Amino acid sequence: MNNSYVGEFASLAVALCWAVSSTNFEVASRKVGSLIVNPIRLLLAFFMLGLYGYFSRGSFLPEGAGEQQWIWLSVSGLFGFFIGDMFLFESFTLLGARLSMLVMTFSPAITALIGYLMLDEKLTIFQVLAIFIIMTGIIMAFVGKEKGKFQFNMSVKGFLFAFGGALGQSFGYIFSKKGMGDYDPFAATQIRIITGFVCFSVLMTILRKWPSFGKALKDGSSMKRITIGSFFGPGLGVALSMFALTKTETGIASVLMALTPIFLIVPAFLKGRRIAPMELTGAFVAIAGVAILFL
């Protein structure tokens, strides 16, 4: 593998991980509530990453981080794992995983803009063109034509929640890159998770949701979904995203991670759902954008 593209390949792996996690979290959130799913999946992901850290570097906990790394990664966890994901998971219950992840494709543009303003990152004209093509393809994939007119239907509330998720994710990426440096991406994810879990714990205490939390832990079907989603989402997926951010520009990494809606076409096809020509066209356009990005 060309080492110059290791960040891009990691970003594509993240998109696949999030396709798996989002479908599982959607089902669990509809059943036990998004506010309950969030802290459970963070707790599971923390232990998963802890086990990996124990066997890979001899430490279950995120050791060796400096003060500045703790500060910036904690801020990243606040925006990414708490604010952003709280909005995103609520949008799952209103829009479903596919439409929610579609709205999340606004994140690359937001991230690239913030990266330019805060990190002085530069994008070439071909990279900007590739990002535009990928985002256009993703949007095309989820716009249908009915009675001769293009239709794009979603609830305004659901859209705003998903857009809030996109904003949170973008700021999470930026603060992660600003604070992580050469620190282990899996340990960095644990630090972000700690902040997210503490914030959700405070919110659940205020709203008196702990009884619902305990009830959800005893729900076998929901816990199965949350466990699978936790492994591929805040576990493997987010850790890979942290790694990708150290190897490529934040704008490029985030736009490749935004290919999740394209990957979600596959399970829909396997379930027998008819794939509209516009969806397939959008998928090919997005893939063409990825090809340009790799030139």
Residue pairs with C-beta under 8 A, 6 or more apart in sequence:
1 9
5 294
6 247
7 243
7 244
7 245
7 246
7 247
7 248
7 252
7 253
8 244
8 248
8 252
8 253
8 256
8 293
8 294
10 240
10 241
10 243
10 244
10 247
10 253
11 240
11 241
11 244
11 248
11 252
11 253
11 254
11 256
11 257
12 256
12 259
12 290
13 240
14 237
14 238
14 240
14 241
14 244
14 256
14 257
15 256
15 257
15 258
15 259
15 260
15 262
15 263
16 260
16 263
17 232
17 233
17 236
17 237
17 240
18 101
18 232
18 233
18 237
18 257
18 260
19 101
19 260
19 263
19 264
19 266
19 267
20 228
20 229
20 232
21 228
21 229
21 230
21 231
21 232
21 233
21 237
22 92
22 97
22 100
22 101
22 229
22 233
22 260
22 264
23 97
23 264
23 267
24 225
24 226
24 228
24 229
24 232
25 37
25 41
25 89
25 92
25 97
25 225
25 226
25 229
25 233
26 92
26 93
26 96
26 97
26 100
27 225
28 37
28 222
28 225
28 226
28 229
29 37
29 89
29 90
29 92
29 93
30 92
30 93
31 219
31 221
31 222
32 212
32 215
32 216
32 219
32 222
33 212
33 216
34 86
34 89
34 90
34 92
34 93
35 86
35 89
35 200
35 203
35 204
35 207
35 209
36 209
36 212
36 213
36 216
37 89
37 216
37 222
37 226
38 85
38 86
38 89
38 196
38 200
39 197
39 200
39 201
39 204
39 213
40 213
40 216
40 217
40 223
40 226
40 230
41 226
41 229
41 230
41 233
41 234
42 81
42 193
42 196
42 197
42 200
42 230
42 234
43 197
44 226
44 227
44 230
44 231
44 235
45 189
45 193
45 230
45 231
45 233
45 234
45 235
45 238
46 190
46 193
46 194
46 197
48 230
48 231
48 235
49 186
49 187
49 189
49 190
49 193
49 235
49 239
50 60
50 61
50 190
51 60
52 186
53 59
53 60
53 61
53 62
53 184
53 186
53 187
53 190
54 60
56 186
57 184
57 187
59 187
61 190
62 184
62 187
62 188
62 190
62 191
62 194
63 187
64 183
64 184
64 187
65 73
65 183
65 187
65 188
65 191
68 179
69 179
69 180
69 181
69 183
69 188
69 191
70 191
71 179
72 175
72 176
72 178
72 179
72 180
73 175
73 176
73 179
73 180
73 188
73 191
73 192
73 195
74 191
74 192
74 194
74 195
75 175
75 179
75 195
76 171
76 172
76 173
76 174
76 175
76 176
76 179
76 192
76 195
77 172
77 191
77 192
77 193
77 194
77 195
77 196
77 199
78 195
78 196
78 199
79 168
79 171
79 172
79 175
80 168
80 169
80 171
80 172
80 173
80 175
80 176
80 192
80 196
81 172
81 192
81 193
81 195
81 196
81 197
81 199
81 234
82 168
82 195
82 196
82 199
82 200
83 164
83 168
84 164
84 165
84 166
84 167
84 168
84 169
84 171
84 172
85 165
85 168
85 196
86 168
86 200
87 161
87 162
87 163
87 164
87 165
87 168
88 100
88 104
88 161
88 162
88 164
88 165
88 168
88 169
89 165
90 161
91 100
91 103
91 158
91 159
91 161
91 162
91 165
92 100
94 155
94 157
94 158
94 161
95 103
95 154
95 155
95 158
95 159
95 162
97 264
98 142
98 261
98 264
98 268
99 142
99 154
99 158
99 162
100 158
100 162
100 165
101 260
101 261
101 264
102 138
102 139
102 141
102 142
102 162
102 261
103 154
103 159
103 162
103 163
103 165
103 166
104 162
104 165
104 166
104 169
104 258
104 260
105 135
105 138
105 139
105 166
105 258
105 261
106 163
106 166
107 166
107 167
107 169
107 170
107 173
107 254
107 258
108 131
108 134
108 135
108 251
108 254
108 255
108 257
108 258
109 131
109 135
110 166
110 167
110 170
111 169
111 170
111 173
111 174
111 250
111 251
111 254
112 121
112 123
112 131
112 249
112 250
112 251
112 254
112 255
114 170
114 171
114 174
114 250
115 121
115 174
115 177
115 249
115 250
115 251
116 122
116 123
118 174
118 178
119 174
119 177
119 178
119 250
121 249
121 250
121 251
123 131
123 249
123 251
123 252
126 292
126 293
126 295
127 249
127 251
127 252
127 293
129 292
130 255
130 289
130 290
130 292
130 293
131 251
131 252
131 255
131 289
131 293
132 289
133 285
133 286
133 288
133 289
133 292
134 255
134 256
134 258
134 259
134 285
134 286
134 289
134 290
134 293
135 255
135 258
135 289
136 282
136 285
136 286
136 289
137 262
137 282
137 283
137 284
137 285
137 286
137 287
137 288
137 289
138 258
138 259
138 261
138 262
138 282
138 286
139 282
140 278
140 279
140 281
140 282
140 285
141 261
141 262
141 265
141 278
141 279
141 280
141 281
141 282
141 283
141 286
142 152
142 261
142 279
142 282
143 150
143 151
143 152
143 278
143 282
144 150
144 151
144 152
144 276
144 278
145 151
145 276
145 278
169 254
170 254
172 192
173 241
173 245
173 250
173 253
173 254
174 250
176 188
176 192
176 242
176 245
177 245
177 246
177 250
179 188
180 188
180 242
180 245
180 246
181 246
182 246
185 239
185 240
185 242
185 243
185 245
185 246
186 239
186 242
188 242
189 234
189 235
189 238
189 239
189 242
192 238
193 234
203 209
204 210
204 213
216 222
216 223
217 223
241 253
241 257
244 253
244 256
244 257
245 253
247 253
252 293
255 293
256 290
256 293
259 286
259 290
262 282
262 283
262 286
262 287
265 275
265 279
265 280
265 283
268 275
269 275
